[in-house]
Amino acid sequence: MIKIENVTKKFPGMEIPAVKDLNLEIKEGDICVLVGPSGCGKTTTMKMINRIHEPTSGSIYIDGQDALKMNPIKLRLDIGYVIQEIGLFPHMTIEENVATVPNEKKWPKEKTKKKVAEMLTLVGLDPELHGKRYPSELSGGQRQRVGVARAMATDPPIMLMDEPFGAVDPITRAKLQNEFLRIQERVGKTIVFVTHDIDEAIKMGDTIAVMRDGELVQHASPNDLLSAPADEFVSSLVGRNRSIKRLHLIRIREILSDLDRPKPAKVDTSVDDIRKQLDESDIRSVMVVDRDNKLKGIIGINDLKKKTGEQAADYIQELDQSVTSDATLNDALSVMLECGEGYVAVVNEDDQYQGTITLGDLLNVVKEDE
Amino acid sequence: MSQGINIYLYFSKVFTGDMFMAVGQDRPGLISRTVTYIGRRSDLIWDLLLEHLWLIIVSISIAVVVSVILGVIISYKSSLAATVLTICQIMMTIPSMAMLAFMVPFFGIGFTTGVVALILYSLLPIVRNTYTGIKEISPAVVESAVGMGMTEWRVLTKIKIPLARPVIMAGIRTATVMIVGIGAIAAYVGAGGLGELIFQGISRSHEPMIIVGAIGVSIIALAFDFVLSWGERRLAAVGKVREAKQ
């Protein structure tokens, strides 16, 4: 799909080339993550694909066509582009921002309008509520979503993303990453993704290209990179705690079905039944759901002693955090550490209860790996 | 020298309270004479005021087109920027009398000379603000516009100029208010306007004429300032938080 052949880039006035004789092939539908320390040439490499930077020598093929011989405007219109600072146009509304490429392609107004609403919904924004606002009125996370929606507005087969989730807090970032992977599962784009964060690379990448000083050090799947780093540099980048990093590679839903967990209680279950359930097993708490199977909270053994009432609803402790089943085990671990609990509830997109993951489950996974 | 003494005398009369009757004279005071003069020559004053407005509007319109184009060009060719801005700066330091006198051999006496001089004076604020307005746009915004496939012309007209517009407007306002004052001196080369009242008043020692001319110029300057700063605020509001409306 994208083939980079012997590409070298030397910026004027610089002695050392930013990218040296790079060869890289990215398969259709894959997310290839370029990772490495700052100044390693990963962003330059990405920006040569849509010719923001022109290679000094070498060639780049997209679908077998020589990208360097194409009209750069036409080339760019078919490549989605999200950069670190997002670069939303501050004088345009969210709708106008997302409509940028459709407008450049001179789509009819109706089609553009429909598409904009569709894209905003896809990234989890409400077209009615957010469409007419300006970027300055949105939170950092929402702006990143708009950036992704804008880049995907005309369904380009290729996307270039330079630390698109960089400027938000870790929790929001994990959420955006998971949502993006969910979207990617549906749309299957070829994506070049730049980051300096190896954890993000392991989580997002189908393949990871590690770069140093403008050269490609290793291009492998996340699993191979973790088990067989090519040299000292890669293994130091990956770090020592590889088994923990492997938690990035496993999604919660992959292990959830194998776990044997007690059924959640309903809000109107009587207290005696819950007490019986807890006494009979060795677990110390039970999740509570409502009639639509939506997660309401948790009841622990101690809660039963402290409060009075007849139904489960009277004892519920609310949960601060839950994770979705397409989050990674590492996301689950972060939530547990953050809440200081040994478990986390798993829900689906509609907040319906799916199961519970405990610290012990994570340990089992890490153990099996070794 | 006698001119200076005259001016001193007007003010001493105005501020010592003897405003309606001149000291030791049996003719009316300055303010009542000015009011009488306005009543008597309102047609002439109105014509000159409109002439002055026209001079400013013509000059600033041409200056905006020329300066914005210049500003855009130097935003692409940074090597030219310093030179162009320095030349514009030098223009501003030339005394207006000298500039006008210098223009006469080329453009003759009359309206054109005035317009050309005023354009030269208004270059700097507009060129400089266009240049900095464009340069101050976040590189990420421009890069994502280019990266998504906008042509350079589209980036300029859809992104750069709209984003620089509030800054450009501020430059236009500065330039306009400034040339309203200089415009009065352009009457010296026959460009017309309220300057004529002032010059005639001085040579005839006719104080009310001077006062009417000067106040007229101030009113025009204030009016431009008011209208343009309103426009500036309107433009600056674009893209800012508009929660109040929602």
Interface residues (C-beta under 8 A of the other chain):
Chain A: K47 N50 I52 I73 K74 L75 R76 L77 D78 I79 Y81 V82 I83 Q84 E85 I86 G87 L88 F89 P90 H91 M92 T100 V101 E104 K132 R133 Y134 P135 S136 E137 R150 A151 L160
Chain B: S138 A140 V141 V142 E143 S144 A145 V146 G147 M148 G149 M150 T151 R154 I159 P162 L163 V238 G239 K240 V241 R242 E243 Q246
